[in-house]
Amino acid sequence: MKQYDAVVIGAGPGGYEAALELADSGLKVLLVDRNKERIGGTCLNEGCITSKSYLQSAQYLSKASFFSDCGVMMDVKGLDIKRLREKTIALKDEIRSGVLWLLEQAGVETLYGLASFVDANTIEVSNEKIGFGKCIIATGSQVRELPHLPLDKTKIISSKEVFELEELPASIIIVGGGPIGCEFATFFNAIGVEVTQLVRGEQLLSSEDEDVSKALLRAFKKRNIKVMTSAIVQKAEVDEKGVRLLVEAEMQEQSLQSDLVLCATGRTPYVEGLFPEKAGVELDEKGFIKVNAAFQTAQKHIYAIGDCIDTYAFAHTAYAEAKIATRNIISGKASTNTHITPSTTFTDPAIASCGLKEKEAAAQGRAIEVKKAVYKVNAKAKILGDDSGFAKIIVCGDSGVILGASIIGMDATEIIHEMVIAIEKKITANELKEMIHAHPTVSEIIRYL
Ligand SMILES: Cc1cc2nc3c(=O)[nH]c(=O)nc-3n(C[C@H](O)[C@H](O)[C@H](O)COP(=O)(O)OP(=O)(O)OC[C@H]3O[C@@H](n4cnc5c(N)ncnc54)[C@H](O)[C@@H]3O)c2cc1C
């Protein structure tokens, strides 16, 4: 039986980052995923990279009329989804090759097949037993299906099948008001598809503050995206024309028809075929792998990170957890993740937030001050063609230290990192404002906070 110092299960951002870090410190490491194409995980294959490649093309298209305002005359005919698909596949191949090169350089061994636990020190992959000293589980997540909306993967699809479309629908109903649903609403609307978005709760992006969510709703309405709140799907019927949904929205039953339905109702942890119980690894009531703050499972030498545990489901969270878990393995210490995590939604306008939200401060009865600046004052945003939105910071009422930030508008997903530093380093609002921001830049919005 082959024996490794460490085995990492799952080659998404969490898994490959962990394997690289472990190998870097001289350990003999094996990284396992289902097949070679899965290197990069959900993030590369049907998540972050894929969706942002699609959104970028949509953004170019929505800018077409602005280009002529800028004197750039072009004959834009629309989106060729087949070309975009090919371009995205090539992009994924290039990134995957880069990751494989890094793994090879670091001396990480790879093995393809589904890994299952045999016991607390052994896994099995394609009938081969492999022993390990330490293990990191990074098996990620899968699409959550609704009982009344079974996926047929042709007319009722998940985010994964969007990237396989070779023809554009005339209309789409997107079920889900979270980041994935909102990003796809942005994408399909920008490429000329009629979009209806069904939101179970009362606002888009329920984890964001109400003013941020309302600003997104206004932007969506302006672009004719129809958003229905408090909407629950009761029944779905597929026929030759498309899909008919029976929906209860705002206490009324409605029948909606569209060519395609996209189910974007979140994701659940993926542990199918892993048999964690054989290793003594426990799951919580939602199916997440139970870990302590140092990412150790019930078996202290087996760690779990990324989407398969109950922390933020972002690729950058998986990277961060990989770093901390591997450092713990190497040093024998039990450090935890004390970093501020930015949340990003690549809608148009883009949204990003970090730290304390205004609504959380209110719920805690915490004395805060909210400072807000609108993009209307920002010259670069005007040059770039969109001065909508705002940035706000949540400041401690006593010390003036920045506790949280939310931004909706141009480059929000870039500017947020300045806020992450400010919060982590306990900078006050005045100190941040006084830092010199180059002119003209979108980041200058901070001067007005
Ligand atoms: C449409 C969409 C858009 C997204 N956009 C963003 C974004 O913009 N920014 C962001 O930060 N996050 C985004 N995410 C979330 C991000 O993709 C995940 O948070 C991230 O991929 C989690 O990384 P991970 O390493 O935990 O797991 P994954 O990336 O899911 O990788 C897990 C891997 O484990 C493998 N595996 C599972 N079980 C086994 C087994 N038993 N044996 C062998 N291998 C196994 C799987 O094949 C898979 O490759 C998006 C997700 C989706 C779906």
The ligand as an SDF file (V2000), in Angstrom:
LIG
                    3D

 53 58  0  0  0  0  0  0  0  0999 V2000
  -21.8560   29.9310  -10.7140 C   0  0  0  0  0  0  0  0  0  0  0  0
  -20.8970   30.1290   -9.5760 C   0  0  0  0  0  0  0  0  0  0  0  0
  -20.1900   31.3120   -9.4980 C   0  0  0  0  0  0  0  0  0  0  0  0
  -19.2860   31.5120   -8.4570 C   0  0  0  0  0  0  0  0  0  0  0  0
  -18.5960   32.6820   -8.4180 N   0  0  0  0  0  0  0  0  0  0  0  0
  -17.6990   32.8850   -7.4370 C   0  0  0  0  0  0  0  0  0  0  0  0
  -16.9200   34.0740   -7.4050 C   0  0  0  0  0  0  0  0  0  0  0  0
  -17.0350   34.9440   -8.2710 O   0  0  0  0  0  0  0  0  0  0  0  0
  -16.0090   34.2300   -6.3990 N   0  0  0  0  0  0  0  0  0  0  0  0
  -15.8520   33.2790   -5.4200 C   0  0  0  0  0  0  0  0  0  0  0  0
  -15.0160   33.4590   -4.5380 O   0  0  0  0  0  0  0  0  0  0  0  0
  -16.5790   32.1400   -5.4240 N   0  0  0  0  0  0  0  0  0  0  0  0
  -17.4950   31.9220   -6.4150 C   0  0  0  0  0  0  0  0  0  0  0  0
  -18.1970   30.7440   -6.4450 N   0  0  0  0  0  0  0  0  0  0  0  0
  -17.9820   29.7620   -5.3410 C   0  0  0  0  0  0  0  0  0  0  0  0
  -16.6880   28.9680   -5.5520 C   0  0  0  0  0  0  0  0  0  0  0  0
  -16.7240   28.3290   -6.7890 O   0  0  0  0  0  0  0  0  0  0  0  0
  -16.5270   27.9750   -4.4150 C   0  0  0  0  0  0  0  0  0  0  0  0
  -16.6160   28.6360   -3.1810 O   0  0  0  0  0  0  0  0  0  0  0  0
  -15.1690   27.2790   -4.4930 C   0  0  0  0  0  0  0  0  0  0  0  0
  -15.0140   26.5830   -5.7240 O   0  0  0  0  0  0  0  0  0  0  0  0
  -15.0060   26.2890   -3.3330 C   0  0  0  0  0  0  0  0  0  0  0  0
  -13.7660   25.6600   -3.4420 O   0  0  0  0  0  0  0  0  0  0  0  0
  -13.4960   24.2260   -2.8060 P   0  0  0  0  0  0  0  0  0  0  0  0
  -12.0560   23.9540   -3.0330 O   0  0  0  0  0  0  0  0  0  0  0  0
  -14.0260   24.1760   -1.4370 O   0  0  0  0  0  0  0  0  0  0  0  0
  -14.4000   23.1940   -3.6470 O   0  0  0  0  0  0  0  0  0  0  0  0
  -14.6480   22.9640   -5.1930 P   0  0  0  0  0  0  0  0  0  0  0  0
  -14.1260   24.0560   -6.0190 O   0  0  0  0  0  0  0  0  0  0  0  0
  -16.0910   22.6270   -5.3150 O   0  0  0  0  0  0  0  0  0  0  0  0
  -13.7800   21.6760   -5.5290 O   0  0  0  0  0  0  0  0  0  0  0  0
  -14.0780   20.4430   -4.9530 C   0  0  0  0  0  0  0  0  0  0  0  0
  -13.4640   19.3380   -5.7960 C   0  0  0  0  0  0  0  0  0  0  0  0
  -13.5330   18.1130   -5.0540 O   0  0  0  0  0  0  0  0  0  0  0  0
  -13.7650   17.0450   -5.9610 C   0  0  0  0  0  0  0  0  0  0  0  0
  -14.3250   15.9300   -5.1960 N   0  0  0  0  0  0  0  0  0  0  0  0
  -15.4870   15.9170   -4.4950 C   0  0  0  0  0  0  0  0  0  0  0  0
  -15.6190   14.7330   -3.8630 N   0  0  0  0  0  0  0  0  0  0  0  0
  -14.5360   13.9950   -4.1910 C   0  0  0  0  0  0  0  0  0  0  0  0
  -14.1060   12.6830   -3.8750 C   0  0  0  0  0  0  0  0  0  0  0  0
  -14.7920   11.8950   -3.0330 N   0  0  0  0  0  0  0  0  0  0  0  0
  -12.9540   12.2400   -4.4230 N   0  0  0  0  0  0  0  0  0  0  0  0
  -12.2180   13.0120   -5.2640 C   0  0  0  0  0  0  0  0  0  0  0  0
  -12.5630   14.2760   -5.5610 N   0  0  0  0  0  0  0  0  0  0  0  0
  -13.7200   14.7420   -5.0510 C   0  0  0  0  0  0  0  0  0  0  0  0
  -14.7120   17.6500   -6.9800 C   0  0  0  0  0  0  0  0  0  0  0  0
  -14.6350   16.9240   -8.2020 O   0  0  0  0  0  0  0  0  0  0  0  0
  -14.1940   19.0810   -7.1020 C   0  0  0  0  0  0  0  0  0  0  0  0
  -13.3200   19.2420   -8.1940 O   0  0  0  0  0  0  0  0  0  0  0  0
  -19.0910   30.4980   -7.4740 C   0  0  0  0  0  0  0  0  0  0  0  0
  -19.8030   29.2990   -7.5620 C   0  0  0  0  0  0  0  0  0  0  0  0
  -20.6850   29.1000   -8.6060 C   0  0  0  0  0  0  0  0  0  0  0  0
  -21.4200   27.8040   -8.6900 C   0  0  0  0  0  0  0  0  0  0  0  0
  1  2  1  0
  2  3  1  0
  2 52  2  0
  3  4  2  0
  4  5  1  0
  4 50  1  0
  5  6  2  0
  6  7  1  0
  6 13  1  0
  7  8  2  0
  7  9  1  0
  9 10  1  0
 10 11  2  0
 10 12  1  0
 12 13  2  0
 13 14  1  0
 14 15  1  0
 14 50  1  0
 15 16  1  0
 16 17  1  0
 16 18  1  0
 18 19  1  0
 18 20  1  0
 20 21  1  0
 20 22  1  0
 22 23  1  0
 23 24  1  0
 24 25  2  0
 24 26  1  0
 24 27  1  0
 27 28  1  0
 28 29  2  0
 28 30  1  0
 28 31  1  0
 31 32  1  0
 32 33  1  0
 33 34  1  0
 33 48  1  0
 34 35  1  0
 35 36  1  0
 35 46  1  0
 36 37  1  0
 36 45  1  0
 37 38  2  0
 38 39  1  0
 39 40  1  0
 39 45  2  0
 40 41  1  0
 40 42  2  0
 42 43  1  0
 43 44  2  0
 44 45  1  0
 46 47  1  0
 46 48  1  0
 48 49  1  0
 50 51  2  0
 51 52  1  0
 52 53  1  0
M  END
$$$$
